[in-house]
Amino acid sequence: MRRNNSFAVLPVLILGLLCLAAAASPNALRSQGDDASAFLKVSDISLRVNGETIIRNGGGVEAPMVWFSVPKQGQFILSLRPLAGYEFRKIAVLKERTISFTYEGRQYQLTSAERIPGLDDGSELWVFHNPDFSLNGRCIDFSCVGTALTPERFVKAKKP
């Protein structure tokens, strides 16, 4: 691991296996009735914040929602559609293989080594910010990437 300013660059860090809500494979999730077009699939993930590489990953993830966390900044959940009861914002845009958005003055870029299936350049994505993210004490001092069916595993929905 190499320290780079206040962030750690982790060559292979994927907590998708640890962090999958319901610990199910994408095929198992789809067989439960989820629309395949509602899945995000990213491979060999790279995450940059304000141009600084935070995560380099040799793996990939596929689920209705892909999330990443950054120490002292919280968790960001990316989705193709908003979810009732959560304050998703339509602020992310795909350009080539990179999903980019700006939040509180910081530029976030999640890049996939391969084209993200089902999305074209200019596709917009929804982002939910969870500033109080903690995964049972994990992902506090370093960045993580994972998947989810819904944000409920991390934060409760607001009542209407």
Secondary structure as the mmCIF struct_conf table of DSSP 4:
data_model
#
loop_
_struct_conf.conf_type_id
_struct_conf.id
_struct_conf.beg_label_comp_id
_struct_conf.beg_label_asym_id
_struct_conf.beg_label_seq_id
_struct_conf.end_label_comp_id
_struct_conf.end_label_asym_id
_struct_conf.end_label_seq_id
STRN STRN1 ARG A 2 ASN A 4
TURN_TY1_P TURN_TY1_P1 ASN A 5 SER A 6
STRN STRN2 PHE A 7 VAL A 9
STRN STRN3 LEU A 10 LEU A 10
BEND BEND1 PRO A 11 VAL A 12
HELX_RH_AL_P HELX_RH_AL_P1 GLY A 16 CYS A 19
HELX_RH_3T_P HELX_RH_3T_P1 ALA A 21 ALA A 23
HELX_RH_AL_P HELX_RH_AL_P2 PRO A 26 SER A 31
TURN_TY1_P TURN_TY1_P2 GLN A 32 GLY A 33
HELX_RH_3T_P HELX_RH_3T_P2 ALA A 36 ALA A 38
STRN STRN4 LEU A 40 SER A 43
BEND BEND2 ASP A 44 ASP A 44
STRN STRN5 SER A 46 VAL A 49
TURN_TY1_P TURN_TY1_P3 ASN A 50 GLY A 51
STRN STRN6 GLU A 52 ARG A 56
BEND BEND3 GLY A 58 GLY A 58
STRN STRN7 GLY A 60 ALA A 63
BEND BEND4 PRO A 64 PRO A 64
STRN STRN8 MET A 65 VAL A 70
TURN_TY1_P TURN_TY1_P4 PRO A 71 GLN A 73
STRN STRN9 GLY A 74 SER A 79
BEND BEND5 LEU A 80 ARG A 81
TURN_TY1_P TURN_TY1_P5 ALA A 84 GLY A 85
BEND BEND6 TYR A 86 TYR A 86
STRN STRN10 ARG A 89 LYS A 95
TURN_TY1_P TURN_TY1_P6 GLU A 96 ARG A 97
STRN STRN11 THR A 98 TYR A 103
TURN_TY1_P TURN_TY1_P7 GLU A 104 GLY A 105
STRN STRN12 ARG A 106 THR A 111
BEND BEND7 ALA A 113 GLU A 114
TURN_TY1_P TURN_TY1_P8 PRO A 117 GLY A 118
TURN_TY1_P TURN_TY1_P9 ASP A 121 GLY A 122
STRN STRN13 GLU A 124 ASN A 130
TURN_TY1_P TURN_TY1_P10 PRO A 131 ASP A 132
STRN STRN14 LEU A 135 LEU A 135
TURN_TY1_P TURN_TY1_P11 ASN A 136 GLY A 137
STRN STRN15 ARG A 138 ARG A 138
BEND BEND8 CYS A 139 PHE A 142
STRN STRN16 CYS A 144 ALA A 148
BEND BEND9 LEU A 149 THR A 150
HELX_RH_3T_P HELX_RH_3T_P3 PRO A 151 ARG A 153
TURN_TY1_P TURN_TY1_P12 PHE A 154 PHE A 154
BEND BEND10 VAL A 155 VAL A 155
HELX_LH_PP_P HELX_LH_PP_P1 LYS A 156 LYS A 159
#
